[in-house]
């Protein structure tokens, strides 16, 4: 197994757990805003926030799986990178679908639009930070004379950069 495959799961745990405290903060922010604006209480707000938070984690899991799989295909490392990447991509895709259909099953509310907007902003932040880190890592590897080692950060730059642009478009459009 390659070094990427060995270091992937601890990285995922740190990445996902760094984002864990954000769900209660998003809920508190939305609850405070609805109270401030005098909006009616939404009994489904907590469920919506948790499902959208789960959707965000699943999306990033799928992104990491896609990055690992594509980098493995480029580097011809089937066992070390492609297979774990495809497994993460599949897991993230299944979780995305589960969260999507669970969100569709909840009754609509005006606060749901605000919740989506907050999670679009959160994803814009997370994808932008990941793209910035990938740009720095790939630049460092290319400048230090190790362009072959830059394949993973370059793929991450493309995936997270495209996701950042997509979330930026969603934020501007609404």
C-alpha positions in Angstrom: 0.0 0.0 0.0 1.3 3.4 -0.9 2.0 6.2 1.6 -1.1 8.0 0.3 -3.3 4.9 1.2 -1.6 4.5 4.6 -2.1 8.2 5.5 -5.6 8.5 4.1 -7.7 7.3 6.9 -6.1 9.3 9.7 -6.4 12.3 7.4 -10.1 11.6 6.9 -10.7 11.4 10.6 -9.0 14.7 11.3 -10.7 16.3 8.3 -14.2 15.1 9.3 -13.7 15.7 13.0 -12.5 19.3 12.4 -15.8 20.0 10.8 -18.0 18.2 13.4 -18.5 21.2 15.7 -19.9 23.3 12.9 -23.4 21.6 12.9 -24.5 22.8 16.3 -23.1 26.3 15.4 -25.1 26.4 12.2 -28.3 25.3 14.1 -27.7 28.0 16.7 -27.1 30.7 14.1 -30.2 29.8 12.2 -32.3 29.6 15.4 -31.0 33.0 16.5 -31.7 34.5 13.1 -35.3 33.2 13.0 -35.9 34.5 16.6 -34.4 37.9 15.7 -36.6 38.2 12.6 -39.7 37.1 14.5 -40.2 34.0 12.2 -42.4 31.1 13.3 -40.6 28.3 15.0 -39.6 25.4 12.7 -39.8 22.0 14.4 -37.8 20.4 11.6 -34.9 22.9 11.7 -32.7 20.6 13.7 -33.3 17.6 11.4 -32.7 19.8 8.3 -29.4 21.1 9.7 -28.2 17.6 10.6 -29.1 16.1 7.2 -27.5 19.0 5.4 -24.4 18.6 7.6 -24.4 14.9 6.8 -24.8 15.8 3.1 -21.7 18.0 3.4 -19.6 15.4 5.0 -20.7 12.8 2.4 -19.9 15.2 -0.4 -16.4 15.8 0.9 -15.9 12.1 1.4 -16.8 11.5 -2.2 -14.4 14.3 -3.3 -11.6 12.7 -1.4 -12.4 9.3 -2.9 -12.5 10.9 -6.4 -9.2 12.6 -5.9 -7.5 9.4 -4.6 -9.0 7.3 -7.4 -8.0 9.7 -10.2 -4.5 10.2 -8.7 -4.1 6.4 -8.5 -5.2 6.0 -12.2 -2.6 8.6 -13.2 0.1 7.0 -11.1 -0.9 3.4 -12.1 -1.4 2.4 -8.4 -4.5 0.2 -8.5 -4.2 -1.4 -5.0 -2.8 1.5 -3.1 -4.9 4.4 -4.3 -7.6 3.5 -6.8 -9.4 0.8 -4.8 -9.5 2.8 -1.6 -10.5 5.9 -3.6 -13.4 4.0 -5.3 -14.5 2.7 -2.0 -14.6 6.2 -0.5 -16.3 7.5 -3.6 -19.0 4.8 -3.4 -19.5 5.4 0.3 -19.8 9.2 -0.2 -22.2 8.7 -3.1 -24.5 6.4 -1.1 -24.5 8.8 1.8 -25.2 11.7 -0.5 -28.2 9.9 -1.9 -29.5 8.9 1.5 -29.2 12.5 2.8 -30.7 14.0 -0.4 -33.8 11.7 -0.2 -34.2 12.2 3.6 -34.1 16.0 3.0 -36.7 15.7 0.3 -39.0 13.8 2.7 -39.1 16.6 5.3 -41.8 19.2 5.1 -40.8 22.6 3.5 -40.1 25.7 5.6 -38.7 29.2 5.0 -35.8 28.4 7.2 -34.6 25.6 4.9 -33.5 28.2 2.3 -31.4 29.9 5.0 -30.0 26.5 6.0 -29.0 25.7 2.4 -27.4 29.1 2.1 -25.3 28.6 5.2 -24.2 25.2 4.1 -23.4 26.5 0.6 -21.2 29.1 2.4 -19.6 26.4 4.6 -18.8 24.3 1.5 -17.5 27.3 -0.3 -15.1 27.8 2.7 -14.1 24.2 3.0 -13.5 23.7 -0.8 -11.6 27.0 -1.0 -9.4 26.0 1.9 -8.7 22.6 0.5 -8.0 24.0 -3.0 -5.6 26.6 -1.4 -3.7 23.9 0.5 -3.6 21.7 -2.7 -2.2 24.7 -4.7 0.5 25.3 -2.1 1.4 21.6 -1.9 1.6 21.1 -5.7 3.5 24.4 -6.1 6.0 23.3 -3.5 6.5 19.9 -5.1 6.9 21.3 -8.6 9.4 24.0 -7.5 11.4 21.6 -5.3 11.9 19.3 -8.4 9.5 16.5 -7.5 6.7 17.0 -10.2 5.8 13.3 -10.1 4.8 13.7 -6.4 2.5 16.5 -7.3 -0.1 14.4 -9.0 -2.3 14.0 -5.9 -2.3 17.7 -4.9 -2.9 18.7 -8.5 -5.9 16.4 -8.8 -7.1 17.8 -5.4 -6.6 21.3 -6.7 -8.8 20.6 -9.8 -11.6 18.8 -7.8 -11.8 21.2 -4.9 -11.2 24.2 -7.2 -14.2 23.1 -9.4 -16.3 22.5 -6.3 -15.4 25.9 -5.0 -16.4 27.5 -8.3 -19.7 25.5 -8.2 -20.6 26.6 -4.7 -19.6 30.2 -5.5 -22.0 30.1 -8.5 -24.7 28.7 -6.2 -24.2 31.5 -3.7 -24.1 34.3 -6.2 -27.2 32.9 -8.0 -29.4 32.9 -4.9 
